[in-house]
Structure formats: C-alpha cells, structure tokens
Amino acid sequence: MAIRRRAFLRGTAALGAGVIGGFPHIWIKDYSLARAAGGEIKVGVLFSLTGTTAIIEESLNKATILAIEEINAAGGINGMQINAVVEDPASDPATFAEKARKLVVGDKCVSVFGSYTSASRKAVLPVFEKRNNLYFYPTLYEGRECSKNVVYTGAVPNQQQDEFVPWLIEKFGKKFFLIGSNYIYPKEENNYCKKLLEKLGGEVVNEEYVPLGHSEFSSVINKMKSTQPNVIFSTVVGDSVVALHRQYRAAGLDPAKMPMASLTTSENEIAAMGGDAAAGHFTSAPYFMVHKSPENEKFVAAYKKRWGDDKVTHFVSEACYFQTYLFKQAIEKIGQSDITPETIREAVKGQEYQAPQGKILLEKENLHTWLWPKIAVAKSDGQFEVLKESAEWLAPDPYAAYPNQKCTEAGLKET
C-alpha cells in the first residue's frame, strides 16, 4: 500500500470525493459513515516532518507507517486495509490543531496517531473531545490529564522517575540542576522530581527553562559550573538536546562527575549529536534499541529494512509501533459492522500486546499503559547499555504528583 498525503477537494461538489489511491471508493450520502467503508479503515498520522521537533517526530511517522504496512501486508484487519492520511503539522501547536480538524472533520478518520510534545497534544485535544474522536499519543508525558478521547501509550512520571531519581542519588549525590524546555511537560516532570527529592533529602541547586528550538546554552552551562550539581536533570526536547550535549562537551564538563540524566534523550537524538557527545549520560525509559527480546529483534530488523540500515529505534517510536497494533486488536474485536471512535475506545481498554519492550497492557480505568521501566547509559557507539530494568511491569499513575486526584473510566475523581 502506498501511503501518502492527500488533498481533498473542498466545497459541496467535493463531498466524499477524496482521491483514494489503490482502494475501491464508495459514494455515501452521509460521508461520516465512510470512516470504515469500501474495504478500508481511514486513520490520520499527525507527526511533524519539519520544524524543531522533526528530529524526533519524523521517526514516529516512520514507526507508525511501518506498523500499518505490516498489518496491511498480512491481510489487513478483518479483511479491511488501513488507509493512512499523513499530515505535517511542522512542529507548531496551532498547525497541529488545524491539521487535526482536517483529519477528523474533513477526512473522517476514525482515529489519529500523533504528537510528540505535550504542547501539541494540548492543542489538538479540544478537537478530539468536541468531535468525540480518538487520539493515540505515544510520548512519555507529564500526566495530570484524564481524557476519554486519548489513548496514552508513553510513560508517565512515576514510570520514569520512581526508580531513576533514587538511583541517581545513590550513584552521584543529592544536588540536582533542573534544565528543561519551556512548556508544560518539563515543568510538571520537574514538579514530580522535586517531590521525590524532598522525600529523599535531595536539593535543587537551580531550575532553568529554555524556549523550544533553543540552541545557545553558554549561560546555562556557566550556571552548571558555578553551582556544581551532582546531577543535571534534563527535560530538554527536540534539536535543543543536540545543542545542549555538544556545548556541554565543548565546555569540558565531565559526565563521570556531573552527568546529564534525561527523560527525553533517545537513540534518535544521539544519532544527530554523535556518540561522543552522548557517552556517559543517562536516560530512563521503558525501551532501548539494545533490549533483548524476539519481538524487538523483529521490530529493529523491519525498521532498518524499511527505512535504512543507519536508522535507529527508540522509546517513542516503539510506542508508535505497538499502539498501532493495539488499534488493530481493537478493530478485530469490534468486527466490520460498527467501527467508530467510541467502539474502538471501548474495545482497546484492557488490551495486552507483546511489544518489543515486553508485554504491555492498556489500563481500562485511565487509558494509560503498563510499561517496563529501564535505566541506561549512553555509549560512544550511539547505543545504550541497560544498567537496571524493573522486575515487573509498572502501572501508570498519571496523577502521582497529585495524590488527591485519580483518573477513572468515569472521569477525574477527587479522593
């Protein structure tokens, strides 16, 4: 199946007349019924292919497309092919919202896979809640959200920090320098980190935020030198990660004495910055490319075969991949007769899947995912070495920093 961007004709003369390459088309008076008609299931793919976060989102697009192509090549879902409508929101939250409306309202997609930053997820959320559509969101994020219109397959703070922060204190010390990009995700992650540090007797020596796309870190690095933290806790995202690491190394800072500990630095950013700039720094995530499992060997081999032997997989692209298969399993459960965002949401609750990282479970109470926390150190060859792995999968607690609140099937509850 060829997957490509498609422009639909506008106006009353074009109602239902989208150009659909390679699939039979059915004229339906109410085009809203065309979400799963004519032997196809229409979905949106909404990741930035240009702009500051394209460094990571381009790989999310690739992982999603790979899964869709695999599913279609194996016969589709109940005999139906997935037809992906791909849009480029260009790393801009307002454009994300615009493209989301196009996919949901204009293209009549039954679900959309998309977003990396929380800023873009927040931008599209009103579209999906107003139209009662379904958004599959693969990124680690800050929690503190409870929507029946989002399937969350990335890690929340308790799944990345509960083991990571105590481990960092034990290995390096209690003085933390917090550096993040300036939007909701880094601030909420740092809020949770500070709560853990308070319990563990840790100390925040400085807290800095830089704009998305920021590339000049000399003043931040001078503050690192002056405050002498034991750990630099980073929630910087996108191509800013590359700039930060390169300038850290150029300044002569030593990861053996003052390592960066990240929730966001993956194999993809390391490929962009070079292994030497990343070596000795740490990341906490549910998945690393070096993880040993038959499912991961298959995933990595398929990804390289499809997109190039120089490409890498990482903890967000892996979630993109397995969430597409969760979607497949939900549709299989529904059958062909009643495929809507609402029925998909109900069918995906409680689904398990043997993902590359290990068996995952979509929690029916809050639509978040049980995952396998891991701590790894970056190596000069561009890969990680996993140093610690959770013995059990860990339940998602999106309101871990707010113990008086709980996300349930009925919505957010005060406890």
C-alpha positions as CSV (number, residue, x, y, z in Angstrom):
1,M,0.0,0.0,0.0
2,A,1.3,3.4,-0.9
3,I,0.8,5.9,1.9
4,R,1.0,9.5,1.0
5,R,-0.5,12.9,1.8
6,R,-3.7,13.6,0.0
7,A,-5.5,16.8,-0.6
8,F,-9.3,16.5,-0.6
9,L,-11.4,18.8,-2.8
10,R,-13.4,21.3,-0.9
11,G,-17.0,22.6,-1.2
12,T,-20.3,20.8,-1.8
13,A,-19.2,19.5,-5.2
14,A,-16.4,17.6,-3.5
15,L,-18.4,15.9,-0.7
16,G,-17.0,12.5,-0.2
17,A,-14.9,12.8,-3.3
18,G,-11.4,12.3,-1.8
19,V,-8.8,10.8,-4.1
20,I,-8.0,7.3,-2.6
21,G,-5.1,5.6,-4.3
22,G,-5.2,1.9,-4.6
23,F,-8.5,1.3,-2.9
24,P,-12.1,0.9,-4.0
25,H,-14.2,4.0,-3.3
26,I,-17.9,4.1,-2.2
27,W,-20.1,7.1,-2.6
28,I,-22.1,7.5,0.6
29,K,-24.7,10.2,1.1
30,D,-23.5,10.8,4.7
31,Y,-19.8,10.9,4.3
32,S,-19.3,10.5,8.1
33,L,-20.2,6.8,7.5
34,A,-17.1,6.5,5.3
35,R,-14.7,6.1,8.2
36,A,-14.6,2.4,7.6
37,A,-16.2,1.7,4.2
38,G,-15.2,0.3,0.8
39,G,-12.7,-2.2,2.4
40,E,-10.6,0.4,4.2
41,I,-10.2,2.0,7.6
42,K,-9.1,5.6,7.5
43,V,-6.7,6.9,10.1
44,G,-4.7,10.0,10.5
45,V,-0.9,10.2,11.0
46,L,0.0,13.6,12.6
47,F,3.7,13.9,13.3
48,S,6.0,16.8,12.4
49,L,8.2,16.2,9.4
50,T,9.6,19.7,9.5
51,G,10.5,22.2,12.3
52,T,12.3,21.9,15.6
53,T,10.8,18.6,16.8
54,A,11.0,16.9,13.4
55,I,14.3,15.4,14.6
56,I,12.2,13.0,16.7
57,E,8.8,13.1,15.1
58,E,9.9,12.0,11.7
59,S,10.9,8.7,13.2
60,L,7.5,8.5,14.9
61,N,5.9,8.8,11.5
62,K,8.1,6.1,10.2
63,A,7.3,3.6,13.0
64,T,3.6,4.2,12.6
65,I,3.7,3.7,8.8
66,L,5.8,0.6,9.3
67,A,3.2,-1.0,11.5
68,I,0.4,0.0,9.1
69,E,2.2,-1.5,6.2
70,E,2.9,-4.7,8.1
71,I,-0.8,-5.0,9.1
72,N,-1.9,-4.4,5.5
73,A,0.6,-6.8,4.0
74,A,-0.7,-9.5,6.4
75,G,-4.2,-9.1,5.1
76,G,-5.4,-6.0,7.0
77,I,-7.9,-6.1,9.8
78,N,-10.8,-8.4,9.3
79,G,-10.1,-8.1,5.6
80,M,-10.0,-4.3,5.6
81,Q,-6.9,-2.3,4.7
82,I,-5.8,0.7,6.8
83,N,-5.6,3.9,4.7
84,A,-3.4,6.4,6.4
85,V,-3.8,10.2,5.7
86,V,-0.5,11.8,6.6
87,E,-0.2,15.4,7.6
88,D,2.8,17.5,8.6
89,P,2.0,20.0,11.4
90,A,5.5,21.5,11.2
91,S,6.3,21.5,14.9
92,D,3.7,24.2,15.5
93,P,0.8,23.6,18.0
94,A,-1.6,25.8,16.1
95,T,-0.9,23.9,12.9
96,F,-1.4,20.7,14.8
97,A,-4.9,21.8,15.8
98,E,-5.6,22.8,12.2
99,K,-4.4,19.5,10.7
100,A,-6.3,17.6,13.4
101,R,-9.6,19.2,12.4
102,K,-8.9,18.3,8.8
103,L,-8.2,14.7,9.6
104,V,-11.3,14.4,11.9
105,V,-13.8,16.6,10.2
106,G,-12.7,16.7,6.5
107,D,-11.0,13.3,6.1
108,K,-13.4,11.5,8.5
109,C,-10.5,9.5,10.1
110,V,-11.8,7.0,12.7
111,S,-8.7,7.6,14.9
112,V,-5.5,9.6,14.6
113,F,-1.9,8.7,15.7
114,G,0.1,11.8,16.6
115,S,2.1,14.3,18.6
116,Y,5.4,14.3,20.4
117,T,5.2,17.4,22.7
118,S,2.5,18.0,25.3
119,A,2.1,21.4,23.7
120,S,0.9,19.8,20.5
121,R,-1.3,17.3,22.4
122,K,-2.9,20.1,24.3
123,A,-3.5,21.9,21.1
124,V,-5.4,19.1,19.4
125,L,-7.2,17.8,22.5
126,P,-10.3,20.2,22.1
127,V,-10.7,18.8,18.5
128,F,-11.0,15.2,19.7
129,E,-13.1,16.0,22.7
130,K,-15.5,18.2,20.7
131,R,-15.9,15.6,17.9
132,N,-15.6,12.6,20.2
133,N,-12.8,11.1,18.2
134,L,-9.8,9.1,19.4
135,Y,-6.1,10.2,19.6
136,F,-3.3,7.7,20.1
137,Y,-0.5,9.5,21.8
138,P,2.8,7.6,22.1
139,T,5.0,10.0,24.0
140,L,6.3,10.0,27.6
141,Y,4.4,12.9,29.2
142,E,3.8,14.7,32.4
143,G,0.5,13.0,33.4
144,R,-2.2,15.2,35.0
145,E,-4.6,14.5,32.1
146,C,-7.7,12.4,32.1
147,S,-9.5,12.3,28.7
148,K,-11.7,9.6,27.3
149,N,-10.5,10.7,23.8
150,V,-6.8,10.0,24.2
151,V,-5.0,6.6,24.4
152,Y,-1.7,7.2,26.2
153,T,1.0,4.7,25.4
154,G,4.1,6.6,26.6
155,A,5.5,6.7,30.1
156,V,4.1,9.0,32.9
157,P,6.4,10.4,35.6
158,N,6.1,7.5,38.1
159,Q,7.2,5.1,35.3
160,Q,10.4,7.0,34.6
161,Q,11.3,8.7,37.9
162,D,10.3,6.4,40.7
163,E,13.4,4.2,40.2
164,F,15.6,6.7,38.4
165,V,15.8,9.5,40.9
166,P,16.7,7.3,43.9
167,W,19.3,5.5,41.7
168,L,20.9,8.8,40.6
169,I,21.1,10.0,44.3
170,E,22.7,6.7,45.3
171,K,25.3,6.8,42.4
172,F,26.1,10.5,42.2
173,G,24.6,12.6,45.0
174,K,21.7,14.8,46.1
175,K,22.3,18.1,44.3
176,F,20.2,18.4,41.1
177,F,20.3,21.1,38.4
178,L,16.9,21.0,36.5
179,I,17.0,22.1,32.9
180,G,14.0,21.8,30.5
181,S,12.3,23.2,27.5
182,N,9.8,25.9,28.4
183,Y,6.3,24.2,28.3
184,I,4.1,22.1,30.4
185,Y,5.8,18.7,30.1
186,P,9.2,19.7,31.6
187,K,7.6,21.8,34.3
188,E,5.4,19.0,35.5
189,E,8.1,16.4,35.3
190,N,10.3,18.7,37.4
191,N,7.5,19.2,39.8
192,Y,7.4,15.4,40.3
193,C,11.2,15.2,40.5
194,K,11.2,17.9,43.3
195,K,8.6,15.9,45.3
196,L,10.9,12.8,45.1
197,L,14.0,14.9,46.0
198,E,12.1,16.3,49.0
199,K,11.3,12.8,50.2
200,L,14.9,11.6,49.6
201,G,16.7,14.6,51.1
202,G,17.8,15.9,47.8
203,E,18.3,19.5,46.8
204,V,17.6,21.6,43.7
205,V,20.5,24.0,43.1
206,N,19.0,25.6,40.0
207,E,16.0,25.3,37.7
208,E,16.1,26.7,34.1
209,Y,13.8,26.6,31.1
210,V,14.6,27.5,27.5
211,P,12.4,28.0,24.5
212,L,11.6,25.2,22.1
213,G,14.3,25.1,19.5
214,H,16.8,26.9,21.8
215,S,20.4,26.4,20.7
216,E,22.6,28.7,22.8
217,F,23.4,27.1,26.2
218,S,26.5,29.0,27.3
219,S,24.8,30.9,30.1
220,V,23.1,27.7,31.3
221,I,26.5,25.8,31.3
222,N,28.1,28.7,33.2
223,K,25.5,28.2,35.9
224,M,26.2,24.5,35.9
225,K,29.8,25.2,36.5
226,S,29.1,27.7,39.3
227,T,26.5,25.6,41.2
228,Q,28.4,22.3,40.8
229,P,25.4,19.9,40.9
230,N,25.8,16.1,41.2
231,V,23.2,15.5,38.5
232,I,21.9,17.6,35.6
233,F,18.3,16.5,35.2
234,S,17.2,17.3,31.7
235,T,13.8,17.5,30.1
236,V,15.0,19.4,27.1
237,V,13.4,18.2,23.9
238,G,13.9,18.2,20.1
239,D,17.0,19.6,18.4
240,S,17.8,21.5,21.6
241,V,19.0,18.2,23.0
242,V,21.8,18.1,20.4
243,A,22.9,21.6,21.1
244,L,23.0,21.1,24.8
245,H,25.1,17.9,24.7
246,R,27.5,19.3,22.2
247,Q,28.1,22.5,24.2
248,Y,28.3,20.6,27.4
249,R,31.2,18.6,25.9
250,A,32.8,21.6,24.4
251,A,32.8,23.3,27.8
252,G,34.9,20.4,29.2
253,L,32.3,19.2,31.6
254,D,32.7,15.6,32.8
255,P,29.8,13.1,32.8
256,A,31.7,11.0,35.3
257,K,31.3,13.9,37.8
258,M,28.3,15.8,36.6
259,P,26.2,13.6,34.3
260,M,23.1,14.6,32.5
261,A,20.2,12.4,33.4
262,S,17.4,12.7,30.9
263,L,13.8,11.6,30.4
264,T,13.9,12.6,26.7
265,T,17.3,11.8,25.2
266,S,17.0,8.7,23.0
267,E,19.0,6.9,20.3
268,N,17.5,9.3,17.8
269,E,19.0,12.4,19.3
270,I,22.3,10.6,19.9
271,A,22.4,9.8,16.2
272,A,22.1,13.5,15.5
273,M,24.6,14.7,18.1
274,G,27.2,11.9,17.7
275,G,28.0,9.2,20.2
276,D,30.9,11.1,21.8
277,A,28.6,13.9,22.9
278,A,26.2,11.5,24.5
279,A,28.6,9.0,26.1
280,G,28.4,8.7,29.9
281,H,25.0,10.3,30.2
282,F,21.8,8.5,31.4
283,T,18.3,8.1,30.2
284,S,15.3,6.4,31.9
285,A,12.7,4.9,29.5
286,P,10.6,1.8,29.0
287,Y,12.5,0.8,25.8
288,F,16.0,0.9,24.4
289,M,17.1,-0.4,21.0
290,V,19.5,-2.9,22.6
291,H,16.8,-4.6,24.6
292,K,16.9,-8.4,24.1
293,S,13.6,-10.0,23.0
294,P,12.4,-11.8,19.9
295,E,9.8,-9.0,19.4
296,N,12.5,-6.3,19.5
297,E,14.8,-8.1,17.1
298,K,11.9,-8.3,14.6
299,F,11.0,-4.7,15.1
300,V,14.5,-3.4,14.7
301,A,15.2,-5.5,11.6
302,A,11.9,-4.5,10.0
303,Y,12.5,-0.8,10.8
304,K,16.0,-0.9,9.3
305,K,14.9,-2.8,6.2
306,R,12.1,-0.3,5.6
307,W,13.8,3.0,6.4
308,G,17.5,2.3,6.1
309,D,20.2,0.4,7.9
310,D,21.5,3.6,9.5
311,K,18.2,4.3,11.3
312,V,17.6,3.7,15.0
313,T,14.6,2.8,17.1
314,H,13.8,4.4,20.4
315,F,11.3,4.6,23.3
316,V,8.7,6.8,21.5
317,S,9.0,5.1,18.1
318,E,8.5,1.7,19.8
319,A,5.2,3.1,21.4
320,C,4.1,4.3,18.0
321,Y,4.6,0.8,16.7
322,F,2.8,-1.1,19.4
323,Q,-0.1,1.3,19.7
324,T,-0.9,0.7,16.0
325,Y,-1.2,-3.0,16.9
326,L,-3.4,-2.2,19.8
327,F,-5.6,-0.3,17.4
328,K,-5.6,-3.4,15.2
329,Q,-6.6,-5.7,18.1
330,A,-9.4,-3.3,19.0
331,I,-10.8,-3.4,15.4
332,E,-10.6,-7.2,15.3
333,K,-12.7,-7.3,18.5
334,I,-15.3,-5.0,17.0
335,G,-15.7,-6.6,13.6
336,Q,-16.7,-4.7,10.4
337,S,-20.1,-3.5,11.3
338,D,-19.7,-0.8,13.9
339,I,-16.3,0.8,13.7
340,T,-16.4,4.2,15.3
341,P,-14.1,6.1,17.7
342,E,-16.4,5.2,20.6
343,T,-16.4,1.4,19.8
344,I,-12.6,1.5,19.3
345,R,-12.1,3.2,22.7
346,E,-14.2,0.5,24.5
347,A,-12.5,-2.3,22.6
348,V,-9.0,-1.1,23.2
349,K,-9.5,-1.0,27.0
350,G,-7.6,-3.8,28.7
351,Q,-5.8,-4.9,25.6
352,E,-2.5,-6.6,26.0
353,Y,0.3,-6.8,23.4
354,Q,3.7,-8.4,23.4
355,A,5.6,-5.3,22.5
356,P,9.4,-5.0,21.8
357,Q,9.9,-3.8,25.4
358,G,7.8,-6.7,26.9
359,K,4.1,-7.4,27.4
360,I,2.2,-4.1,27.8
361,L,-1.4,-3.5,29.0
362,L,-3.7,-0.6,28.3
363,E,-5.3,0.2,31.6
364,K,-9.1,0.4,31.1
365,E,-9.5,2.8,34.0
366,N,-7.4,5.7,32.6
367,L,-6.4,4.7,29.1
368,H,-2.7,4.8,30.1
369,T,-0.2,1.9,29.6
370,W,1.5,-0.6,31.9
371,L,5.2,-0.4,30.9
372,W,8.7,-1.7,31.8
373,P,11.0,1.0,33.3
374,K,14.7,0.8,32.4
375,I,17.8,2.9,33.2
376,A,20.6,3.1,30.7
377,V,23.9,4.8,30.0
378,A,24.7,6.2,26.5
379,K,27.8,4.7,24.8
380,S,30.1,6.3,22.2
381,D,28.8,3.9,19.5
382,G,25.4,5.6,19.6
383,Q,23.6,2.9,21.6
384,F,22.8,2.5,25.3
385,E,23.8,-0.1,27.8
386,V,20.9,-1.0,30.1
387,L,22.0,-0.9,33.7
388,K,18.8,-1.6,35.5
389,E,15.4,-3.0,34.5
390,S,12.2,-3.2,36.5
391,A,11.5,-6.8,37.6
392,E,7.8,-6.2,36.9
393,W,5.7,-4.0,34.6
394,L,4.7,-0.9,36.3
395,A,1.2,0.5,36.5
396,P,0.7,4.1,35.1
397,D,-0.3,6.7,37.7
398,P,-0.9,9.9,35.7
399,Y,-1.8,11.8,38.9
400,A,1.1,10.5,41.1
401,A,2.1,14.1,41.9
402,Y,-1.4,14.9,42.9
403,P,-2.5,12.1,45.3
404,N,-5.9,13.6,45.9
405,Q,-6.9,13.1,42.3
406,K,-7.5,9.9,40.3
407,C,-8.3,9.3,36.7
408,T,-11.1,6.7,36.3
409,E,-13.4,5.5,33.5
410,A,-16.0,7.9,34.8
411,G,-13.5,10.8,34.6
412,L,-11.3,12.6,37.1
413,K,-12.2,12.0,40.7
414,E,-11.2,13.8,43.9
415,T,-10.1,11.3,46.6
